[in-house]
Amino acid sequence: MTEAERINYIIEHFEGGNAADFARKIGKSAPAVSKLRKGQYRFLSYVDVIAKAYPTINCRWLLTGYGEPEAPETSRSSMKTRLDRLTDAVDAVIERLESMRVD
């Protein structure tokens, strides 16, 4: 995946295709983002601001295109799995407390 493709992926998947929102989020102008998408600006000079603006981005993916776009510990599926486990644990505690309850 090229640098431009990674930028486009972020715009599509995190900003719903709105490049102006992406530009605002990284603190750059819309024309600067347009030039970045066309390869006219150095991608590496934007990596830091993109990583700060999108903390769930996998930095290895952002830099190289390898791996998953979202950091493994923050991907939606990972978060859902963790939330499901937490919900199960809370349910188990509630069941234990209810079974100990004296009327």
N, C-alpha and C positions, 0 to 999 in steps of 0.2 A: 504494500500500500504506500503510495507516494505521500509526501508531506501535504500536498494540496488535497488529496483524498482524505487524509486524517482530519484536516481542518473542516472539510465539507461534512465528514461524518459527525464531528462535534456539533456543527451548526444544525444538521438534520436531527440528530438524536437527542441533543440537550436543549436546543433552542427552537425546535419545531420548524426548522428551515429559515428562521429569521436571522439573517446575517447582521442586521442592525442591533439586535439584542446581544448577539455574540460580541460585536464591537464594543457596545456599552459595558458588557460584563468584564472584558479584558482591558477596558480603559483606553481604547484606540478608536480612531475615526473609521467610519464606514469605507471611505476610499482606501485607507491603509489596509483594511481587511480584504478589500477587493484585490489590491495589489499582492497581498500575501497569498491569496487563493490562486492567483495567476503565476506565482513563483517569482514575482518582481521584487519582493522583499525577502531578506534572509529569515528563514523559518526559525533558526536557532535563537535569534534575538527575541522571539516571541514565546518560546517554550516556557520560560519562567512565569510570565504573566498568565499564560493559559493554565499552567499547573496550579497556580494560586487561585485562579477564578473557578476552576473545576477540580475541587479536592478529591473527587471520586475517580478522576482519570488515572489510568495506569501510566506512569511516567515512562516506563520502558516502551510501551506501545506508542506513546506520543513521540518519543525520540526516534524509534526505529521502525514502527509499524508491526512489530512482532508481539504476539500475545493478544490478550483481550483488551478492548478499549477501557473497561472499568477495572480498577484494582480488585483483585479477587475478594478481599475482605469487605469490599463495599458494593459488589455487584448486587443487583436486585435479587437474584436467585439465592445468593449467599445470605443476604439480609433476611429474606423470607424464611430460609431454613433456620437461621438463628432465632427469629421471632417465633416460629412454630415451636421450637424447643423450649423457649422461655415460657410461652403460653401453656405448654404441657406441664412444665414444672410448677407454674402458678396453680393450675387446675389440681394437680396432685396435692399441693399444700392445702388448698381450700377443702378438698375432700377429707384429708386427715383432720383438719380442724373441725369440720362438720361432724365427723364420726366421734370426736372427743366431746362434743357439745352435750351438756347435760340440760335437760329441760326442766 
